[in-house]
Amino acid sequence: MRGLVVDENLERLTVLTGGLERQEYWLAQLTEKYGEPTHLDSEKKENRLGAVFNSYVVSWRFSNLGVDFQGSLDSTEMGSIDVVTNKGIDFLSGTRLDHPPQKQNQGPKL
């Protein structure tokens, strides 16, 4: 797990998952929390034995943050969930834009 703290607030969180074996579980959990994805795609991945699987590439976009899920990374045994706020995106891109304070129900929390 990795995090990014900007101005004493957590603005990004990255969590590694169990890869292809656990991708259905994590997709269901994320869909329950964030609703239907903004984008859902898959890409072909091959394991060490040469078997080919579909690996999810999914994202949710809100006015205050973005969520990205990859069923697997370079290894089919590891995937990732990345949640980042607008302030985190600005910090990572080198810009420090001032976003107006978010209203209570404008989007999910990190």
C-alpha positions in Angstrom: 0.0 0.0 0.0 1.3 3.5 -0.9 -0.2 6.9 -0.1 0.4 10.5 -1.1 0.0 13.2 1.5 -0.4 16.8 0.4 -0.9 19.6 2.9 -1.4 17.0 5.7 -4.2 15.2 3.8 -4.3 11.8 2.1 -4.8 12.6 -1.6 -3.8 9.3 -3.2 -3.9 5.7 -2.1 -2.6 2.7 -4.1 -3.3 -0.9 -3.0 -2.0 -4.1 -4.6 -4.5 -6.9 -5.1 -4.3 -10.6 -5.7 -4.2 -10.4 -9.5 -6.4 -12.4 -11.8 -7.4 -14.8 -9.1 -9.1 -12.0 -7.1 -10.2 -9.6 -9.8 -13.8 -10.6 -9.8 -14.0 -10.0 -6.0 -12.4 -6.5 -6.2 -14.5 -5.4 -9.2 -17.6 -6.4 -7.2 -16.4 -4.5 -4.1 -15.5 -1.4 -6.1 -18.8 -1.4 -8.0 -20.7 -1.7 -4.7 -18.9 1.3 -3.3 -18.6 3.6 -6.4 -21.5 2.4 -8.6 -21.3 1.4 -12.3 -17.8 2.1 -13.8 -17.2 5.1 -16.1 -15.0 2.8 -18.2 -14.7 -1.0 -18.3 -12.4 -2.8 -20.6 -10.2 -5.9 -20.5 -6.8 -6.9 -21.9 -5.4 -10.3 -22.6 -2.7 -11.5 -20.1 -0.7 -14.7 -20.2 0.4 -16.6 -17.1 3.7 -18.5 -16.6 2.1 -21.6 -18.1 1.0 -19.8 -21.3 -2.7 -19.8 -20.5 -4.4 -16.6 -21.6 -6.9 -14.7 -19.4 -8.9 -11.4 -19.5 -7.6 -8.8 -17.1 -10.0 -6.0 -16.2 -9.1 -2.3 -16.7 -11.7 -0.3 -15.0 -12.2 3.3 -14.0 -14.6 5.5 -12.1 -14.6 9.3 -12.5 -16.2 11.8 -10.2 -16.0 15.6 -9.7 -13.6 15.2 -6.8 -11.6 12.0 -7.5 -10.8 9.1 -9.8 -10.6 5.4 -9.1 -8.6 3.0 -11.4 -8.6 -0.8 -11.1 -6.3 -3.2 -13.0 -7.0 -6.9 -12.5 -3.4 -7.6 -13.2 -0.1 -5.7 -13.7 3.1 -7.2 -15.2 2.4 -10.3 -13.2 -1.0 -12.1 -13.4 -0.6 -12.6 -9.6 -0.8 -8.9 -8.8 -3.3 -6.1 -9.6 -3.9 -2.6 -8.3 -6.5 -0.2 -7.1 -5.5 3.5 -7.3 -7.7 6.3 -5.8 -6.6 9.9 -6.3 -8.2 13.2 -5.6 -8.1 16.3 -7.8 -5.5 17.8 -5.4 -3.4 14.7 -5.7 -3.6 14.8 -9.5 -2.5 18.5 -9.5 0.4 17.7 -7.2 1.6 14.8 -9.3 1.4 16.8 -12.5 3.3 19.7 -11.0 0.4 22.2 -10.9 -1.0 23.4 -7.7 -4.5 24.5 -8.7 -7.0 25.7 -6.1 -10.1 23.6 -6.3 -13.2 25.0 -4.6 -14.2 23.1 -1.5 -16.3 20.1 -2.4 -19.9 20.0 -1.2 -20.8 17.1 1.0 -22.6 15.0 -1.6 -20.6 15.9 -4.7 -18.7 12.6 -4.9 -17.3 9.8 -2.9 -14.5 10.2 -0.4 -11.1 8.7 -0.7 
